[in-house]
Amino acid sequence: MSKIIEYLKPYLGILAIAIMLLVVQAMCDLALPDYMSDIINKGIMNNSIDYILQIGGKMLLVTLLGAASSIAMGYCAATIAAGVSHDIRFDVFQKVQGFSNAEIDKFGTASLITRTTNDITQIQMMLLIAIRMVFYSPILGTGGVINAVSRSTSMTWIIAVTVIVLIGFIMVMFAFVMPKFRIVQQLVDRLNLVSKENLQGMLVIRAFNTQKFEQDRFDVANRNLTETNLFLNRAMAMAMPFVMLIMNLTMIIIIWVGSTQVSAFKMEVGDMLAFMQYAMQIIMSFLMLSIMFILIPRAAVSAERIKDVLETEDSIKDPVKPQKYKEDFTPVIEFKNVNFRYPGGDNNVLEDINFTAKQGETTAIIGATGSGKSTLVNLLIRFYDIRDGEILIDGIDIRNVGLKDLRKKISYIPQKSLLFSGTIRSNLLYADQNAPDEALEKAARISQSTEFIETKPDKYDDIIAQGGANVSGGQRQRLSIARAIVKNSPIYIFDDSFSALDLKTDAALRAAIKNELKNTTLFIVAQRISTIKDAEQIIVLEKGKIAGIGKHRDLLNNCEVYREIATSQLSEEELLL
């Protein structure tokens, strides 16, 4: 909760105004029973219409003042709660943007979404109610006790017994519901994960006719969350009937005891009714605090989950004194004795990797599934950091360079082509917001995208749906490649980025890249021999180790792993072309 207090600092001025308004509202509420007592004792009992109208007018003004204070205070509370939640949400989003793949894997995408939405909403709701109740309830309760005692000391034992019973009830409620709040947030994480997997894998689910299995999986997650929420809601629902029972019993006892004192001329009727009103105000103040005892633990759980995100140390950081690349940058890449294992892993995924990728040449990486191809290029862009060894670009260890400076030098096309909702133009401009139309057209031409873009009704301004759902897999890949080319970097990484292309488009694309991107360093991760056989350097990976390095013909002769892959895809005649 200390983190929330830090976020409240910019709103201390508004909070001070809200507290002053709460004091005004509480004073108005505390004054009304006094006026009611005066009307009964001095007005009704003496049959004085003028006095009744005079005091009634004051009551009306006090009521209006209290209502205006309540409305203004509600506006202040909403402003603070919404502002704090906005600031927290922004900081969480900014923090997550800086996470490496290791931190994303640690929390999970579904949990991060829950923390950014549901958890922050819990804090916002708690703040909204707390600002009103935390300050208002003590003022109302303390004022009620003082005024009640001033009316009748002989009946104060009734209020004392009522308060003790209410405190006991609140403590029992707290003990029962507190452990369940953390479970609820974890179950929300689980439900979001199942929903996310179902939405992303809808086509696979339909293709395998596993809708019933997925419905059952969702039903289990949904039922667990529902049952836990029902337990909490039932427990909290008990609070209101119990408090109402206490209130009604307290009223009966006050009337019973008060009526005997009125009949004995020890108390006036107006004082008895005022005492009753103050007792109700005291009970209501404790009821408000009981609601806070329910909201605060839940918000505390959410705050702790958000704190975990904000205080997680990034495993990949900028160096304290980053080095800068020279203006005459040369995109020569060297892997020296590189070893890597994933966080929490027992064995190296890559081991003893040594090679050099030169400017103007294509370095291709091939190997069986799970051999470490994508992991290798992920190390180059520092999605993960190596365990041992060095990765040098232009002679500088990439760990000694700022992340932004490093990634400015690299255009990356991932395995899974991702387009953002918008237009073709906005997706291409994602790489460089200031790129002219000529650069977009050139990138489209190199990536073999021009043909299908020109068939669109609005050309480059044609709409792209979320995730590129309204274009084919091959078109999505070509637009992703075009976006990387717009960036115009000295290093390009194609991580299995030609897999959805037919052989003719693949060949045309590679030829265009070779002609147009002559002075760049190219990395191509691929499964197809036809995609990489013209590369100046082919790296063959097997179980995280280099099984061979060389050109296509050399590897056919001296690398058994490469020969097996090649002969499984191409005929003898094709191998020698």
Beta strands, then each sheet from edge to edge (+ up, - down):
strand 1: 333-340
strand 2: 350-357
strand 3: 362-367
strand 4: 388-393
strand 5: 396-397
strand 6: 410-413
strand 7: 422-423
strand 8: 463-464
strand 9: 491-495
strand 10: 521-525
strand 11: 537-542
strand 12: 545-550
sheet 1: 2+ 1- 4+ 5-
sheet 2: 6+ 9+ 10+ 3+ 11+ 12-
sheet 3: 7+ 8-
end
